[in-house]
């Protein structure tokens, strides 16, 4: 394992400390949120009463199966990136990062299809993964006519990274589709919902995610299940056979409770026969790319480079 961005460590640690200090001033959330609290938390995740910026370049569509997607198509298209947003399967939306997705589309020359999959707890497992699988199958069948290319890539952040791997496995196991997606870009995902050692030992630090918040999201996403049931490979892809998956770039920070998930997945991915680039960012917390940091600028550049060059 090689750490990246150690030259930015002081800046990164200072930001983490400031984030924790601010978080401590807010009351801790106890237990599973009810409907009213969940609605308030979702508004807060989107910036309170200010909605996210919706660019005119984004097109809202409903594809086969009734799945909602948001599509960005630049003037020059050399591939299609199937994107799954993060938010613990409970928060987030396909229109939550228009500016970033449009920038990726233009600079990497990719049509971007971001899936507005159904969220828990209103739509628990397997609703979200079902939507992602349907979107992937639609792209396999229609990318050439819709976007003029069959070069498909996938990826996401946090829960979106989990959904990317789950989707690739479903395509292989349920439909016999391998090789259609030529690369996967996976940012700080949870791949063992029974909780890896780093998840269990992280504790109550008030960073973007910790042991308690992870446990709560797993309960919302897979209600009525325990750790052993969550080791089902269809829920926790770390336990799956990873043969036949494409090259991957797997990224995580050293201050992320999901550190082990990425380390373990990278080892198993490579052992299954596919090339893997593992990026471990010094001092970075979960979700670090959400914040205006030097490491964020660098990571977004690396993502663009990976997606624009892999699988040609």
Order of alpha helices (4+ residues) and beta strands (2+ residues): beta-alpha-alpha-beta-beta-beta-alpha-beta-alpha-beta-alpha-beta-alpha-alpha-alpha-beta-alpha-beta-alpha
